[in-house]
Each structure stands twice: as structure tokens, then as C-alpha cells.
Amino acid sequence: MALLVGVAVAGGLITGCESKSSDPLQVAAKLEAALPAKAPEAATPVGEVLPSPAATAIAVDQKHQILAVASATSLALSPLADPVSGARQVPLPGPVGELTVIGDELLATVPSANAVLHIDPVSGTVRTEQVSGEPTGVSSRDGREFVALAKPGGVTIRRGDQQERLVADFPGAARTFPVNGRLLVLDRLYTTVTEMDPGDGGKGAALRAGEGASNGLVDRYGRVWVVDTRGNELIAFSVNPLIMRQRFPVAGTPYGIAYDAQRDLVWVTLTGRNEVVGFDIAGGEPVERHRISSVRQPDSVAVDSGTGRVFVASALDQGVQVVRP
């Protein structure tokens, strides 16, 4: 059953608030981000499987009807209508941390190259924005970019290609979510979400996000859904004020997440089971609607909201699965 929580905690180090001795954040000498499980050898994916090298990220550009699949050295751009043929290969300077659609562009963070790539999904043209600090995640709102940095651990607020300010003290900054006039920062090492003023960078409330938060997204209601990979949960937060709304058990080491706004379905990959699960989130708590056998090591997932098709990418060399639930 989902858990309703109505208390926000003041910003800062949240790890000290937990008292369970089994908490890995308490006993570890060095904090470590939660990782996908090593998937079982056996996988029986349903639907169609497209050939693809090991994928690091996947995204669907609904406006331009493009499927984008990133591997270690290239980005494949294919028409959604026929993703098998006609793929355009765009060279990459390294593995992608996050691949997302913002406006008319695909944005890809490349930590090893200290770069955020702005990619035209139709032509494949790339503009490289140099961002020092090993960028891991990127979002945008009202002309500003919010880039999560692995080193020194923080968020840079940028306009154009220029930094306006750097907000430090997020050692595991991984994702940023502009929502309801605020910016929510997901920290994988502290496994927290923290509110921030997107204008001046001032920090607000912070909450623990399970035992090992990894990925997340914003739904059309303004809720932020976070995958707790280590704790096997799906957690929902509302922002301004920051409140944990729901905690829902999702066994199988969940990791990848995608949202179908037309059907109010959140899709979560289960890396320990080679499965992907679709949850209806329109009501008071998530309701499982679909459970699908996936390609092996399903670390990332994307959705075509126009048709409802789900694209599950293998982090090995097992291809991209296409399923119409």
C-alpha cells in the first residue's frame, strides 16, 4: 500500500536522520550510488527486438517522431514509424549520462568529455556546450539550464553557454527536475531530493529518497517519481512544499523509468528480473497494469505516447525491444 507522508525535513545532510543499522549509507566508509542489478542470464523478450549495441540511454522525441538510442560511441536516430531502417549515426565523444528531449533538441550529458551535447534530432547536427565538472544530468526552464555535476558535486545554473552560478554540496548530483516554480535535485550518494530556487540557487527543504535513489521524472500532475533501486520502491514527491506522497514496493532492482502522459503510465525496468512494469498513476496509488518480459539488462526505457509503444534498451548487446502493450 502506498504511504502518505506530510512532513518535510530541513535541507542538509539527511543521512544522519536514519537509525537502522542495516542502512548501507550508515555503515559504508564511502558512499556509493545504487547500480542496476546484474541481470539473469535467461531473457525471453516479447514483441520485436531491434539490433543495437549496448545502450547507455534511450529517448523518444515525440514532436519529430524520432527514436534516439545512445551507445558508448554513437547516437542512433531512427524514425519512430520504421526504427529498423534509416537510422542516422551521430558520433559521441563518450558514454551518455542522460539523454532527454528539451524543446526542439535532444540534450545529452557526456561526463567524460565535460560536455552537454545539443543535437538536432532530424539532421543529427551537434552543438557542444563545454561544462566542466563531469555533467551527469540536464534540464531546462525559462531559458535556463540546470546541469548536475559529479565533480565537485553540485548544480550549475546556466543561461546560454554561460554559468550564472554554481550551487555546491550535492556530492551525488545526478538529475534535476524543474517543477512548480522550484528545482528538485536528485542526489544518488546521499539518496535525497532537495528543493532549490532556480533563480538564485538557494536551497530549501530536503527529504530522504529511499535507500538508493537512481532515476526519476515529472508527471503531468507535477509529481516527481523517483526510483529507489536499492530499496526496491517507487517514490512520489510533490514540490513547493516538498512532501513525500507515496512509497510503493517494486521488487526486482528497479532502475530505468519512463512516462506515458497520454495513458498516465509510468514504466519501470526491473534489472534483477529482466522485466518492465507499467503502473497506472492516475489514482491515489500506483496500480500495476502491465508486466512484460524484457531484453537482458534493461537499464533504460522510453515510451512513444502517441501509440503507447514501449522501447526497452539492453545495456549489453541484446538490442532494443519494442512492445505494444
N, C-alpha and C positions, 0 to 999 in steps of 0.2 A: 504494500500500500504506500502511496506517496505520503511524504511528510511535509506538513505545513509549518514553516518556521517564520516568526515575525520579529526577530531580534537582529539588529546589525551590530557589528563589532567595530570599534575604532580602528583606524588604519595603523599599520605597523607590522611587527613580527607576530604572526598568528600561531606559529608552531608551538610556542610555549603554553598555549591555552589547552592543549590536549594532554590527557594524563594516562592514556592507555599505553602500557609498557610494550605492547606488540606493534606500536606505531613505528614504521621504518624511519620516519623523519626524526624520531626521538633517539633512536639507538645508533643511527648511522653517523660515522665520523664525518662523512662527506655526503651532502645532499645529492640525490640522483633523480633525474626525471624518469617518470614512468615510460616504459617502452612497450611496443606490441609484443604479444607472446610469440614464441617460435611455433609456427603453425604445424598441426599434424601433417604427416606425410600424405595421408589419403585425402583427396578432394574430388567431389563429383559435382562440378558446377552445372546448374541448369541454364537453359537459354543458349545464347550464342557466345562463343569466346573468340575474340579478335586477337590475332598475333601481335605481341608487343614485348619489347624488352622490359626488364624490371622497372616498375614505375615508382617514382618518388612523390608524385602528386597528380591529381586529375581535377578538371573543372569543365562545366558546361556554360558556354556563352549563349544564353537564350536569345538575345537580340539578333546576333549574327548567325545563329544556328550552327555553332562550331563546338566540336568536342576537342579538348586540349588535354594531352597526356604527356607529362614530363618524365623523362628518364635521366640517367646520370649526365648525359652529354647532349641531349637534344629534346626539343618540344615538338610533338606531332600534332598538327592542326588538321582535323578532318571534318567534312560536312556531316551534321547530325543525320541527314537523310540517308547518307551512304558512308558510314565511318570506315568501311572496309577498304575502299579505293579513294584515290585522290588526296592522300594525306600529304601535307606540306611539312617538311622537316626544318625546324629552326634550330641552329646550333646554340648550345648553352655553355656558359663558362664554368659550370659546376652543378652539383645537385641542388634542386629547388627545395627551399624550406616551406614556403606556402605559395600556392597558385590560386589566384582569385580574380573575379571579374569586377572591375570598377569602371562604371561609365561605358565608354567605347573601347576600353583597353583590357587586356589581361595583364595583371601585375604578378611578377614572380620574384620572390626574395631568393638570393643566392649567397648564403653566408660566407662560403669560402672565397668568393670574389668581392666581398664587401659591396654588393650591388643590389639594387632593385631594378628589374627589367620592366619596361613599359612596352608591351607587344601589341601590335595591330593584329587582331585575330583573322582578318581577311587577307592582308598582304604578307603577314609574317615579319614586317619591319620591326626592328628592335631599337628602342632608345634606352641607353644605360644611364641610370642615376647612381652615382657613386655615394655610398652611405657607409662610413666606417663603423666598425663595431659588430660585424657579422650579423646582418639583419635576418631575423627569423620569421617575422610576420608583418603584414601591412594592411592598413585600412585607410579610408578617406571620408571626410565630411566637410562640406562648406569650404572647399578649396584647400584644405589642409590634409597632409598625410601624417599618419601615426605609425611609426615603424618601431617594432620591438627589436631590441638589440641583445645579443647574447653576451657581448663584451663591450663595456664593463658591466652590462646588465642594467637595462633601462629602456626608456621610450624616447625617441626623438620626434619632436613635433616640427613638421616641415611645411613650407609653402613654396611651390615650385621646386627647385633643386636646392633651396637654401634652408638651413636649420634655424628655426626660431628659438627653440630651447631644448635642453636635454633634461629629462627627469630621471634621476638615478635611483638606486636602491630597489631594483627589481632584478635580482640575480638570475632568475629563470624566465625572464620576459619572453613570451612566445607568441601570443596573439593579442590583438587589440580590437575592441568592439565599440564603435560609436552607437549610442542608443539613448533616446530620451534626453538629449542635450548633455549627456555625460560620455565619458570614455571609460570602458571597463578593460582592465589589463589582466590577462591570464598569466600567472607565473607558475611554470612547471616545477621549479625546485621547491618553492615554498608551498606549492599546490593551493594557491589562493586566487581570488579575484578581488581587484581593488578599483574603486571609483577614482576617476581623475577628472579635473576640469580641462576640457580640450583646448581652452584658450590660454590660461596661464600655467597649466600643468600642476595646479595644486591638488594634493591627494585628499581623498575623502575616506569613506568607510571601506573596510576590507573584511572579507569573510573567507573562511576555510572552504576549499572546494574538494572535499573528499580526501582520499589518501594518495592520489596520484593523478591530478588533472592533466589532460593532454591536449585536447582539441575542443572546439566549440563553434557556435554560430548564433545568430539572432533570428528569431521567427517574426512573423508579420504582426504579432501582438506586442513586440518589444521585449520579449523574454529572451534571456541568454541561456542557451543549453550547453552544458559542459560535460564532457565525457570524463568520468573518473576511471581511468584504466586500471589502476592498482586496486581500487576498492570495488570494481565491478558495479558501477552505478551510472545513471544518467541524472544530472542535477540541473534544476531550473532556477534561475535568478531573475528578479526584477530589479530595475535600476531607478535611482532618484526617487525614494531612498532605496539603498541596496538591501534586498531581502532574499533569503533562500526560500523558494516557494515549494519545491518538490525534490525528493530524492527517490529514485526508482531503481530497483535492482535489475542489473543486466549482466548475467553471468557469461563468462567466456572471454574475458580480457578485451573489452570494447576499446576501439581506438579511432577509426575513421568515422566522420559524421557528415551528413548532407541533409538538405531540407527541400521538400516539395511544397512550395507555398500554395499551389493550386489545390492540393489534397490535404494539406496540414499533416503531412507525414514526415517524421524525422527518421532517416535511415542511419543505422549504426552498424559498423562492421565488428564481428567477433573474431579476433585474430587467433584465439585459442581453440576455435571450433570450425574455422573455415565456413562461416555463415555471415549473412547480413540480415538484419531485422528491421522491419518498418513499424514505427509506432505512430498511432493517431494521437496528436497532441491538442486537438481542438477542445477537449473537455477538461475536466478537473485534474486528471492524471493521465499519463501515457497508457494507451491500450495497444497491445500487440495485434497488428493486422496481417503482417506477412513475416515469414521466416524462410529464408532461401539458402540452399547450399551454394557456396561461392567457390571462386578460384582459390588456390592456395595462397596463404599470406595476404589476406585482403586488407591492406593497410589504409587504403583511401577509396572514397566513393563519391559519386556525383549523380545528379538527377536532372533529367530533361522534364521540366514541369509541364511542357506542352503536351507530351504524350504519356508521361508517367514512367518512362523507361529509366531503369537504374543501371549505372555503369560502375562496375567494381574492378579496381585495378590491383593486380598482384604486385607485391614488392619483390617477387622473384621474377622468373621469366615465364610465368604461366599465362600471360595475356590479360586482356580487358574483357570482362564478362558483361554482356548486355542482356538485361532481363526486363520483360514487360509483365509486371505482377498481375 
